[in-house]
Amino acid sequence: MVLEIILFLVLGIGVGTFGTLVGIGGGLICVPIFILCMSEGGIYPYFQTAAQITGTSLVVVMANALSGTAAYIKQKRVFFKAAVPFALATLPGAIIGSKIVDGFSGTELDLYFGLFLLLMASLMGWNATHKRHSDISEIGPDFKFPMGLGIAVSFVVGFISSIFGIGGGVIHVPLMIYVLGFPVHVATATSHFVLACSSVFGVISHFLLDHIVWIPAICISIGAAIGAQIGAKISQKTKSKVILLLLSCAMFALGLRLIFLGSTTH
C-alpha cells in the first residue's frame, strides 16, 4: 500500500506539471493509465467500470485545475471577462455528462472524437511550426472576441470533460487561440480557470452517483496540486510555440487512444 501511495503521488506530480503547462488539467494522462494499469486485469485493479475511471480522473483534474488556477491568478494571466461566462456555460454540460456516462458505451464517439482530435492536433502542430505566436501573458479589458461562440463551445467542453474525465482544455485551448483569437499564454490560463469551475461541478455529480474511487483519487490529486505549481512556474519561461507543440502531441496521443478503443470494440 505504501508503494502504491508513493507511485500515485509521483504520477500526480507529473500529471499536474504537464496539465497546467498546456492548460488541459491532466486527465489526458490519467485516463489511459487508469484503463491500462488500474482496471480489471491491471497491476492495481481499482476500477470496475468506465464511470469510476472518469469520476476518479475528474477529481485529479479538479485538484490540478484549482491549484494551477490559483498560480495563474497570481501571475495575472486569467482573462476574467471571458473566464467567468465560459465557466458558467460549462456547468450544465458537466452535470449532463456525469449523468449519462453510466449507460454510455461510447465506442462510436471514441472513434469519431479521436479522429477529430487527430485533425486538430495536426492543424495545431502545423500552425505552431509555420506561424508566429505572441508570447504576451496579459491582455487589456478592451480585448474583443466572439462571446456567443465562446459560450457555446464552453457548454460542449463541460459535457466532454465530464464524460471522458480528461478535462476540456484539450478542446478549449486550441479553439480560444485559433477561433477566438486569444494569445497562447492567456488561453491556457483562462482555460484552466474554466476547467477548475466545470470540474468541481462534475466531481460533485460523480460523487453523488458513487463514481469515485477514493484512494487513488486523493493520492494522485495531492501530487497533481503540487505539480500544478511547478507547471505554472515553468510556463512563465516557456515560449508559445513550445506550449502549442506539447498540446498538439497530447491531443494526437489522446486521439490515437480513442481511435484504438473505438475500433477494437466494434
Protein Blocks (a to p, Z undefined) as FASTA:
>chain_A
ZZmmmmmmmmmmmmmmmmmmnonoommmmmmmmmmmmmghiablfbfbfklmmmmmmmmm
mmmmmmmmmmmmmnopacfklmmmmmmmmmmmmmmmmmmmmmmnolmmmmmmmmmmmmmm
mmmmmmmmmcccdfbfbdcfklccdfklmmmmmmmmmmmmmmnonojklmmmmmmmmmno
pafklmmmmmmmmmmmmmmmmmmmmmmnopacfklmmmmmmmmmmmmmmmmmmmmmpcfk
lmmmmmmmmmmmmmmmmmmmmmmmZZ
